[in-house]
Amino acid sequence: MAEPDSKPAPRVRLSRFQYRQQTRALLEQTQRCECGCGRRCEEVHHAIAGAGREDVPEAWLCLARVCHAAFTTKQRTFDLERGVYVDAEAVAQGLRERMETARPEVLAYIVARKGVDFLERTYPRR
């Protein structure tokens, strides 16, 4: 009896052109930062970053540049336009709320790929 293939499925990686095209369309469609701050979204965030990231829409969240910076550095970041600080934890909690209400495909993707522990650590509830 042959053993089942234990190799993980290959990650989806788009060419730069395809990635830029798809993310630009997503940004135009979404328009507002998905953490709930009300700022215009300017960047696409991979819900699972690093070596495990995939270029698929269910893995992407749209964020304002300042919110993305705060989240990825895990530090409060100053928003020059509004004159306020953006808290990394508030961004993570806002993203979790957005996933639970309007982006269940992202939530399901994270749980399937990384599990509930990763979800709770990275995107805690309020």
C-alpha positions in Angstrom: 0.0 0.0 0.0 1.4 3.4 -1.0 1.7 6.1 1.5 -0.3 9.3 0.8 1.6 12.2 -0.5 2.4 14.4 2.5 3.6 17.4 0.5 1.7 20.6 1.1 -0.2 22.1 -1.9 2.0 24.6 -3.8 1.5 28.2 -2.8 -0.2 30.5 -5.3 2.1 33.2 -6.5 1.2 35.7 -9.2 3.5 37.6 -11.5 4.1 41.2 -10.6 1.8 42.4 -13.3 -1.1 40.0 -12.3 -0.6 40.9 -8.6 -0.6 44.7 -9.3 -3.7 44.3 -11.5 -5.7 42.3 -9.0 -4.7 44.3 -5.9 -5.5 47.6 -7.7 -9.0 46.3 -8.6 -9.5 45.2 -5.0 -8.4 48.6 -3.6 -10.8 50.4 -6.0 -13.6 48.2 -5.0 -13.0 48.4 -1.3 -12.1 52.1 -1.0 -12.1 52.3 2.8 -9.6 50.8 5.3 -10.9 47.5 6.6 -9.8 48.2 10.1 -12.8 50.5 10.4 -10.9 53.8 10.8 -12.6 55.4 7.8 -9.3 56.3 6.0 -9.0 55.6 2.3 -7.3 52.2 1.7 -4.0 52.5 -0.1 -2.3 49.1 0.4 -3.1 45.4 0.4 -2.1 43.4 3.5 -1.6 39.6 3.3 -3.6 38.1 6.2 -0.8 35.5 6.5 2.5 37.2 5.9 6.0 35.9 5.3 6.9 32.6 3.8 3.4 31.2 4.0 1.7 34.0 2.1 -0.3 33.4 -1.0 -1.4 35.8 -3.7 -5.2 35.0 -3.5 -8.0 37.5 -2.9 -9.2 35.6 0.2 -5.8 36.3 1.8 -5.9 40.0 1.2 -7.1 42.9 3.4 -7.1 46.6 2.3 -5.6 49.1 4.7 -4.6 52.7 4.8 -0.8 53.1 4.7 -0.6 54.3 8.3 -2.7 51.4 9.6 -0.7 48.9 7.6 2.5 50.4 9.0 1.2 50.2 12.6 0.0 46.6 12.1 3.1 45.2 10.5 5.5 46.9 13.0 3.3 46.2 16.0 3.9 49.8 17.1 1.8 52.9 17.5 2.3 55.0 14.4 1.6 58.7 14.0 -0.9 59.8 11.3 0.4 63.2 10.1 -2.8 64.0 8.2 -5.1 63.6 11.2 -2.6 64.4 13.9 -3.3 61.2 15.9 -1.6 58.0 16.7 -2.8 54.7 15.2 -2.6 51.8 17.6 -1.5 48.4 16.2 -3.8 46.5 18.5 -6.8 48.5 17.5 -6.0 47.9 13.8 -5.8 44.1 14.5 -9.0 44.1 16.4 -10.8 46.1 13.7 -9.6 43.7 11.0 -10.9 40.8 13.1 -14.3 42.5 13.4 -14.4 43.1 9.6 -13.5 39.5 8.9 -16.3 38.3 11.2 -18.9 40.6 9.7 -18.1 41.2 6.0 -15.1 39.1 5.0 -15.8 35.5 6.2 -13.7 34.1 3.3 -10.5 35.7 4.9 -11.4 34.3 8.3 -11.9 30.8 6.9 -8.7 31.1 4.9 -6.6 32.0 8.0 -8.2 29.2 10.1 -7.7 26.6 7.4 -4.0 27.6 6.8 -2.8 28.5 10.2 -5.4 27.5 12.8 -7.4 29.3 15.4 -4.4 29.9 17.7 -2.8 32.0 15.0 -6.0 33.9 14.4 -6.4 34.7 18.1 -2.8 35.9 18.4 -2.7 37.9 15.3 -6.2 39.3 15.1 -7.6 39.3 18.6 -11.2 40.3 19.4 -12.1 43.6 21.1 
